[in-house]
Amino acid sequence: MKLEMKSIKHSAFQSQETYCYEGVVYIDGKKSIHVRNDGVGGSDSQWTVGEKMDYSLLKKVDDWCKNNLPKWKMSSDGGDAEEYDTSFEMWCSEQVTQFLRRKELKRFLKKDINFVEDGELRFCSYKGVRQISGVHLNHFKIKAKDKNRSIEVILNDLPFEDAFKIYNQHCDKEV
């Protein structure tokens, strides 16, 4: 089963305890499930596409997620982390997280030089610059080389998906 969430709309100002969002889940390329959360800590609302609600489809997708997606760990009291199945609702939340991270990285790549140095994700801004250009990147590389900085990778130099993978790994380390 291939799941994909599209048409994600997120409201930051209404997100309190959970994401306030809505989206459409496609199963194997077919528009199948609408999802929404009001952002106040409750569960997602999920309903199938079509005239009649298909609860069996929601259960099938939830079971598939629990049986096929990696488990996740969490500790609510600071003790040993407990392991949990990834439910369909948890998968949806992760899709919103990925959507927001993509938007964030696009914004960062536009206005800053983003790089990994000594295993840490860092950035360099140029005062008054709204869009980083090749001139800024070349200037940064020359200055970094002159100062013998150990820059492992510059995200602005990578294809977006490669940069996003690195960015995501660093975001996950912080959680």
N, C-alpha and C positions, 0 to 999 in steps of 0.2 A: 504494500500500500504506500503510495507516495502522497504525503500531505504537504500542502503549501497554503500559506495565508496571504491574501492579497487585499487591496483596498483598505489598508489599515488607516484609521483616523484616531489620533491620540489627543487628549485634552490635558495638558500639564496642570493647568490651574484647577481642574476638577479632580485630579488624582490625589487622593488623600492617603488611604491605607493600601490601595492597589491601583493599578493602571486604570484610568478611565479611557476606554477605547471601544472601537467596534471594528470588525473585519469580516472577511468572507474566506472560508476554508474550502479549498479545492482538493478533491480526492481523485488521484490518478487523472488530473487535468480537468475534472468535471466540477463545476460549481455545486457545492453540496450542503454546506452548513454556514449559517450566520452566527457570529459570536459577538457578545457585548458585555462590558462591565461598567457599572456606574462609578467605580473608583472609591467607594466608601467602605471597602473591606468585605463585601459580600462575594458570593460565587458569580461566575460568568453566567449569562443567559445564553443558551444555545438552542437554535431551532433550525430544522432542516429546510432546504429549498423545496418549494413545491406547494401544492394545495393542502396536503395532509402531513401532519407532523409524523416523522418516522423515528420513534424512540429506539428502535432496534439498530438503526444506523449510528446513533449517538453512542450506544452501548458497544457496538462493534468497534468503532474508532477508539473509544476509551480503552477497551480491552487490548486492542492492537498496540496502543501507546504503552500500556503497562507491561506488555509482553515483549516488546521489541526495542524500546528506547532505553538508554542507560538510566540506571537508578541515580538518585541524587541524595546527598547527605546534608543534615542540618542538626545543630544542637541549639535547643531553645534555652538551656540553663547554663551553658558554658562547659558542660561535661562532654562525654563522648558523643559524637554525632551519630544519629540514627539514620538508617537507610530507608528511602521511600521509593515507591514506584513512580514513574513519570506518567501522570494522568493526562488526558486530553486537555484539561484546563491548564495544567502546568506547562504543557507544550505550547498552548496559545500564549500564555504569559511570556514564555521564552521568545516567541516570534515577535512580540511587541518590543521586548528588550533589544533584539537584533535590529529591528526596524529603527529604533531610536538611536542605537549606536552607529548605524550607517549614516543617519542624518548628521549626527554629531561629528563623525570623522570627516564627512564631506565639508562641513563648516570649518573644521580645524585645518584641513589640507588647503583650503582656499586662503585662509588668512595667516597661517603660521607654517614654519618649517618643522615638521614632526620627525623625530628620530629616536633611535634606541642607542643609549650610551651606558656602558657599565651595567647592562641588563635592565635599565630603567627607561621607561618611555618619557621623553622630554620634548620640549618645543622651543623654538626661537621666533620671536616676533620682531618685525621691523616697524618702528613707530610711523604711524600715518599711512601704512600700506593696507589697502583693502583686499588686494589679490596678489598672492605670491607669484612671481614670474621666474623664468629661467635665470635672469640676472641675479635675483635674490638667492636662488639655489647655488649658483656659481660662487657668489660672494661668500655664502655660508661655508661651502666646501673649502675654499681657499683659506678662510680664517681658521677653520677647524684643523686643517692640515698644518698651518703655521704654528698653532698652539699644541700640536701633537695630541689632539683629543682622540679617544678611542671610540669613534662612532661606528657602530656595527651595521646600521642600515638607516637610510633616510626614506621614510614612508612616502614622501612626495615623489620620489623617483620610481616607485613601484606601480604596477597596474593596481587599480582600486581593490580588487578581490584579494590580492596578496597583502596589500597594506591593511585591509580590514581583518584578515586572519591574524596578523601580528597585533593589531590594536585590540582585537577581541581577547587574545591570550593575556594581554596586559590588564585589561579590564577585569577578566575573570580572576586574576591573581589578587586583585584588590578586594574582591567580595568575600 
